[in-house]
Amino acid sequence: MTEPFETSTDHSELDMRQKVLEILLSHQGEYVSGTTICESIGVSRTAVWKHIKALENLGVSIESVTRLGHKLLSIPDLLLPAIMKANVGSNQGIGKYILWHEAIDSTNMEAARQVKNAAPHGTVITAMRQLGGKGRRGRVWFSPNGGLWFSVVLRLPIPIRHAADLTLLTSVAVRRAIVRATGQNVLIKWPNDLLLNGRKICGILAEIRADGELLQHAIVGVGINSNIPAADFPSELSDYATSLVAEGSPPISNVKLAADIFLEMETLFTQMVESGIGFASVLVEWKNASATLGKSVRIMTPQGLVTGFAEDIDASGILYVKGDDGRLAPVHSGDVLFE
Ligand code: BTN
């Protein structure tokens, strides 16, 4: 891709680092001479050396030997475009373009800036940590190093009334990938939080723009508490939130997890656009993984508190809550409160 957009960090430097890393990745197990790298990317030996040092600071392990050159020994678990390229494979959709940051305010906010700069469908913004991660309803999202934080730009020709399907489908995509990676019994709390042993391990924040009846674009932000040690959670969160490692998973590869999620999202969204069937296509799977159905719930909705028994969900994601009077109340959006 020719870079159609600018970013808040120095991306020309980052791009050079990516190119050096790509060259090293394409010569795995072999030395590549400094001259070869200089000639391939058109910079001086001093500049190459600076990029090698910068990569080492990010955790890329490189052996540099006089007269032989540089050999890649190992790569860190970071969603650097060069590393993701090797993992996303032939996926031409989500994750084809990745913008990586060491630290950023919020990947959703950066995605909104990139949308203004014409970021294409499928662009992923990701960061090692967020300094102002956004949760639903104006909450702050705890986003230290170790977690998986990303936002996807979607430009899909779907009616705006189906926009809620994007988050519901994303929760299913993320759940599938986490279950494959960990074997853990991850459940979905309506509408789209993922829970492990009753506490939250993933949240999704979708921000949507309409153009009349059609979706203009959506930014779907996903936060997964993957490799965050239990002791790192602030005390006010630890009753409600946990991480995969805190629940006993061995450290997982954020790179592989992200690549798997991108493929799952791509599959579900393509199917939705082609067949017009969105959430309905995964309704049974969603119900089987639900932490909400069949439970007494208290839901904070834009219209106020709804309490009762979570009886069912329909093909558009509307939850039906049976009140004390036996009547079913349809709930379109809200937050199921933790007990
Ligand atoms: C929630 O409240 O459950 C939604 C949390 C969404 C967090 C993710 S992390 C990546 C993306 N960037 C943000 O600022 N928020 C979302």
Residues whose N, C-alpha, C, O or C-beta is under 5 A from the ligand:
A	BS01	BTN	S106 T107 N108 G132 G133 K134 G135 R136 W141 W149 F150 S151 G203 I204 L205 G221 V222 G223
